[in-house]
Structures are given as structure tokens and as C-alpha cells.
């Protein structure tokens, strides 16, 4: 899995799910997807398609390596931030061993 940068380029050789997405920088393609989803009554289906199925594409990284074939999928992530921070737990305290006194005595006599 590759997390693309905004300046990487994506090309769709076939229209994913019947939608015509242009070749361009990742930032422009994401904007095009968002505009389609917001401005078209069927645009939500495009997002759903890209989340579930993904779309065949060619990917060109600014880091080099040439065009690579693969699939682009949208991944939705969310984060939970609790109102109250979790309590800090201290590492468990080891119970005293009956040999601790003997070890200390041996180390003292060395």
C-alpha cells in the first residue's frame, strides 16, 4: 500500500464505475471526486464505489519509479478523542523475593 502525496499523478485508463475522472495530481483528482460527490445527486455512488471496489489506475510518484499499475481506493478514517485522558498506569511492582536479601549481601561482599 502506498500513501500518495498531493503532487503524485493518477491516470484512470477506464472510467471507474461509469464516472469520467481526469488524469491529474492526486490533490486535483480528490477535489474532482469531492466536487462530483457534492454537486451530483449520484456523486455519493462514486464515493461508495471508490471505497468498496476501488478503481483501476496508473500511478506516477514524484519519488520516481515510473508508472505503476494498480488500484486506487478511498479509505475513510476517523479518530476518537476522549473527553478525559486515560489514566496513566504504572508498571506492576515486582513482589519482593526471599532471595533479595541474599543477593544484596553477595553483591556487598564482592
C-alpha positions in Angstrom: 0.0 0.0 0.0 1.3 3.4 -0.9 0.1 6.7 0.6 0.3 9.2 -2.3 1.4 12.8 -1.9 -0.7 15.6 -3.3 1.8 16.0 -6.2 1.8 12.4 -7.3 -0.2 11.7 -10.5 -3.1 9.3 -11.1 -4.4 8.2 -14.5 -7.6 6.3 -15.0 -7.4 4.3 -18.3 -11.1 3.3 -17.9 -13.9 5.3 -16.3 -14.3 3.9 -12.8 -17.9 2.9 -12.2 -19.0 4.9 -15.2 -17.7 8.2 -13.9 -15.2 10.1 -16.1 -12.3 11.1 -13.8 -9.4 13.0 -15.4 -5.7 12.3 -15.2 -4.0 14.7 -12.8 -2.3 15.3 -9.5 -3.7 13.5 -6.5 -4.9 16.8 -5.0 -6.8 17.7 -8.2 -8.4 14.2 -8.5 -9.5 14.3 -4.9 -11.1 17.7 -5.5 -12.8 16.4 -8.6 -14.2 13.4 -6.6 -15.4 15.7 -3.8 -17.0 18.1 -6.3 -18.7 15.2 -8.1 -20.0 13.9 -4.7 -21.2 17.3 -3.6 -22.7 18.5 -6.9 -24.2 15.5 -8.4 -27.2 13.5 -7.0 -25.4 10.3 -8.0 -22.0 11.5 -6.8 -22.3 9.7 -3.5 -22.3 6.5 -5.5 -18.9 7.4 -6.9 -17.5 7.7 -3.4 -19.2 4.5 -2.3 -17.7 2.7 -5.4 -14.2 4.0 -4.7 -14.5 2.9 -1.0 -15.8 -0.5 -1.7 -14.4 -1.5 -5.1 -11.6 0.9 -5.9 -10.7 1.8 -9.5 -8.0 0.5 -11.8 -5.4 3.2 -12.4 -1.9 4.1 -13.2 0.2 5.8 -10.6 3.2 8.1 -11.0 5.1 9.0 -7.9 7.2 12.2 -7.6 9.8 10.0 -5.9 10.4 8.2 -9.2 9.9 4.6 -10.3 7.8 5.3 -13.4 4.2 4.5 -14.0 2.8 1.6 -11.8 -0.5 -0.1 -12.4 -2.8 -0.8 -9.5 -6.0 0.3 -7.9 -7.0 3.4 -6.0 -9.4 3.1 -3.1 -10.7 5.7 -0.8 -10.1 4.9 2.8 -12.2 6.7 5.4 -10.5 7.0 8.8 -11.8 8.5 12.0 -10.3 9.1 15.4 -11.8 9.0 18.8 -10.6 11.6 21.3 -12.0 11.0 24.8 -13.2 14.0 26.9 -11.0 12.8 29.7 -7.5 11.5 29.2 -6.8 7.9 30.1 -5.3 7.4 33.5 -1.6 6.7 33.4 -0.9 3.2 34.6 2.4 2.5 36.4 4.3 -0.7 35.6 3.4 -3.5 38.0 5.6 -3.7 41.1 7.5 -6.9 41.4 6.9 -8.7 44.6 9.8 -9.0 46.9 11.7 -12.2 46.6 13.1 -14.1 49.6 16.4 -14.1 47.8 16.7 -10.3 47.5 18.4 -10.0 50.9 20.9 -12.8 49.9 21.6 -11.1 46.5 22.2 -7.7 48.2 24.6 -9.4 50.7 26.5 -11.2 48.0 26.9 -8.0 45.9 28.0 -6.1 49.0 30.8 -8.7 49.8 32.2 -8.6 46.2 
